[in-house]
Amino acid sequence: MTTQRPVVGGLGTTLPELQAEMFRVLTSQRKSAMRIRLAHRAVRLWGKVVSAIFVVALVGAVTVCPLCSAGDKPTQLAAVDYLSQIKPVFRQHCYSCHGLRSQKGGLRVDTVAHLLKGGSRGPAIVPGKSQASLLLRVLQGQEEDPPRMPLGKEPLSAEQIALIARWIDQGAPFPKDETPDDGRSHWAFRPPVRPPIPSVRNPLWVRNPIDAFILARLEAEGISPSPPADKVTLIRRVYLDLIGLPPSPAEVDAFVADNRPDAYEQLVERLLSSPHYGERWARPWLDVARYADTHGYTIDGPREMWKYRDWVIEAFNRDMPYDQFLTEQMAGDLLPDATVEQKIATGFHRNTMINQEGGIDPEQFRVEAVADRIHTIGVGILGLTLNCARCHDHKYDPISQREYFQLFAFFNNQDEPTITLAEPELVAKQQAIQAKLREAVQQAEAAQKAWLKHLSDSEREKLPRHIQVILNLGFEQRDRRQKETLLQFVRDRDEAFYRALATLAELEAQMPKLPTAMILQERETPRETRLHIQGDFTRPGERVEPGVPKVLNPLPDSPRLRAGKPNRLDFAAWLVAPDNPLTARVMVNRIWQHYFGKGLVETENDFGLQGSPPSHPELLDWLAVEFRESGWRLKHLHRLIVTSATYRQSSQARPELAEKDPNNRLLARQNRLRLEAEYIRDSALAVSGKLERRIGGPSVYPPQPDGVYSFTQIPRQWPTSSGPDRFRRGLYTWLQRSAPYPALIVFDAPDGTSSCTRRVRSNTPLQALTLLNDPAYFELAQAFGERIVREAPAEDDKRIAHAFRLALCRSPSDAEMRLLRDFVGKQRAALRNQVQEVRRLAPHAPAELALDQAVFTLLGRALMNLDEFITRE
């Protein structure tokens, strides 16, 4: 009995053969023993995974750093800082039982003085003697009474316990002015102050102050930084990071040949000036703003929000100061002589979901929308879990429920209009047709009721399910396809109802298609805001006025504040006030996160007492102050980071870091990062030659698998785009909350239902299947194959080399060239007499080029499936 072996692209070289050869090439090029062991482990799993996926999984396994999954393990060299490294651990794990409100066993741990005093069992720590310290013994589980702490929770990690032991052995140093911790002394609640730039032993490595802070920490730990990445790796890295697109071979060659001392800095300036910079950096902000093209909930009807998306792109391209950027989104409508663009900016708040179901309580979902705005501002701008105080005082941070509803009051006094953006004559025409439409809808509703009334119960039950679904929707909730479907169904069944629906269709066809924008607008008559008892809007409590948490900076002075009537404009001024301790820190931390995979504060959406302490607190504060004092210029911040020696380091794993810094928190090298979903699509568009580079405009519908909407409650249509719109960047893809675009979701794009401050990076078989078989990616592989044949000389080696450089920016090694040459040869041999398969792979090729295009379609498909293609080194 013979077993049919799976083949790449369905023909030629088998995946086991290609996998084995790629394994040999990669392990021969990379001698790390850990990588080789990981590769062997992957080989043993071969029989357990889908064979079409394994070549990608293998390449990813042996090219992704194998050290990145280990836990942090501090060395014995550096002094432990109590405030930034020890106290946050106590705060997170111990305060609930041994803090300000509760002292079980008579023990408090919120100051070192309390630790020295101890509880009913005596002192908790003995400075200089960790093994004699009761605290350490109970954390290690060495005591029967009391048992291992924290009681009933996950024990502290070995690294955390070792850090506490190290601090005790160093004498348990602490600030002599330490006060009991009610949260107000927390590092994130104190305004940042610019620290001095540290001196280092190797100043030649330092390119700007960022490097001094990083290098000082590395030197204290006895670690050397990595050498710089080679120029090809560096240009691809900075292109993907700054504009989200790979460089062309010509751009790579020009940079490699540019020997000017400031060649890299000149490259950075060109990228910062590119209109694609705004597209790339709009995407993470739109994640925070929970942007989507539909309302959400079960009906999930369409909305027109793209004008807000385009405002964000333009704001980034203009390098709008971040304080202005926030002010216009918080309260652009309240600015003096507010422009249309400033009103559009308030669409930030209109990205909340809208429930269109019948029978709902509109006030309930209005309140939910306000709560969503508070949550988004909390995690996205302030780095605080404000919603934890909606039902009761915050359990960890010093934010009361009353203070939550004081913030709520700022956003409880608005209407939610939709404005039309067009010339007055067109607006007048639209309004006239809308008046006729309202009358026609009433007539159609009456005709529908009359038609249904004449149907017996049995006849109504026999109506097709999709017709029943459409009839249950309001007229405004039906999309074009549903209206056409209903019209066709009743055409021969009821004359009056046909006539009514036809009138509706004729009026809608006459309606001018004018862009609109959903905005926020202050009410003339204020709403009264009351605290909601246990968070229940039906149980109003005491009345509250707009205000901010006392633990943070006060509201800046203004005439409205003096009159006791602060509004959203005052709130915006508070967010960007010089003494606000969070706004600048949170933004620079999130920008840093995009460049290095993790922020200086790993919990980027929680700077509160339960959040992680910063790995480099002085650097975080220096960046925050520099950002603010530079005029809140984001391009200045990007320029600082990408021109630093820290950013330019090689990402090559180093065995000596496995013990000292396995998670690379000290940044002795760069991090390899899998591209985010949209930039994977954008890279495929770019290398295929199909990328449409137009900026802005309505959302588009690239090809997606059939049946995506079949599982949604309300059947929807996906009008696949044609022409240039079919090949627009992933940023412009229509985002349906109930059924997001599959090729983006599979690579961890958010669904727009809530604010997203950091995307996860998963590694799943579906990702490989998407790159291989998704209709959009297969279409791009065909275009890639056509481009290879069109642009390169008619020799396999030259075409392979050109394809490799287009996809990965670098030239293939000799071993890679042998492997790919063999692959192309086997594909050509297998396809030579397969006319139908050739035509399927190269449907538009002239007869004399069809075979070559088919072969290089398969090569392009394989290259776009490589781990290196979807990874930023």
FENSUL-V918960 format. One line per field, one symbol per residue. ss: DSSP state (h for helix, s for strand, l for the rest). psi: psi as a letter, one per 30 degrees, with the letter a starting at -180 (. if undefined). A space follows every 50 residues. Layout:
ss = ???
psi = ???
This chain:
ss = llllllshhhlllshhhhhhhhhhhhhhhlllhhhhhhhhhhhhlhhhll hhhhhhhhhhhhhllllllllllllllllllhhhhhhhhhhhhlhhhhll llshhhlllllhhhhhhlsllslllllllhhhlhhhhhhhllllllllll lllllllhhhhhhhhhhhhlllllllllllllllllhhhlllllllllll llhhhlllhhhhhhhhhhhhlllllllsllhhhhhhhhhhhhllllllhh hhhhhhhlllllhhhhhhhhhhhlhhhhhhhhhhhhhhlllllsllllll lslllhhhhhhhhhhhhllllhhhhhhhhhhhhhlllllhhhhhhlhhhh lllllllllllhhhhhhhhhhhhhhhhhhhhhlllhhhhlllllllllll hhhhhhhhhhlllssllssslllhhhhhhhhhhhhhhhhhhhhhhhhhhh hhhlllhhhhhlllhhhhhhhhllhhhllhhhhhhhhhhhllllhhhhhh hhhhhhhhhhlllllsssllsslllllllssshhhllllsssslllllll llllllllhhhhlllllhhhhhhhhlllllllhhhhhhhhhhhhhhllll llllllllllllllllhhhhhhhhhhhhhllllhhhhhhhhhllhhhhsl llllllhhhhllllllllllllssllhhhhhhhhhhhhlllsllllllls lllllllhhhhlllllllllllhhhhhslhhhslllhhhllhhhhlllll llllllllllllllhhhhhhhhhlhhhhhhhhhhhhhhhhhllllhhhhh hhhhhhhhlllllhhhhhhhhhhhhhhhhhhlllhhhhhhhllllllllh hhhhhhhhhhhhhlllllllssl
psi = kkkkkklkgflbkleeeeeeeeeeeefffjgkeeeeeeeeeeefgefflk effeeeeeeeeffkkffffllkjllgekkkjeefeeeeeeeeffeffhbe fkikggkkgfleeeeeeabfgakfljkfiefgkeeeefefgfkejlaklk kglkllleeeeeeeeeeefgghklkfgklkjgffgkefgkkkkjlkklll fifffkflfeeeeeeeeeeffhkklllllleeeeeeeeeeeefgklllee eeeeeefjgkegeeeeeeeeeffkffeeeefeeeeeeeghklglfaaeeh llljgfeeeeeeeeeeefhkkeeeeeeeeeheffkkhkleeeeefffeff fllkjglkgljeeefeeeeeeeeeeeeeefefhkieffgeflkkfelikl eeeefeeeeegghllilkkkilleeeeeeeeeeeeeeeeeeeeeeeeeee eeefkleeeeffkkefeeeeffkleffkleeeeeeeeeefegfjeeeeee eeeeeeeeefkkjkklkklkkkkejklkkkkjkggjffikblkllkllkf fallklkleeeffghkafeeeeeeegkfgkfeeeeeeeeeeeeffgelle jeifgjgafflklkeieeeeeeeeeeeefgghjeeeeeeeefflfeefll gkkkeffeeeifghffhgllkkkklleefeeeeeeeffgfkjgkklllll ilklkkgegfglejklljikllaeffhllfegkkjjefiljefeefggkl ggflkjfkkljljlefeeeefefkeeeeeeeeeeeeeeeefllhkeeeee eeeeeeefflkkleeeeeeeeeeeeeeeeffegieeeeeeeifgkleffe eeeeefeeeeeeeffkeeegkj.
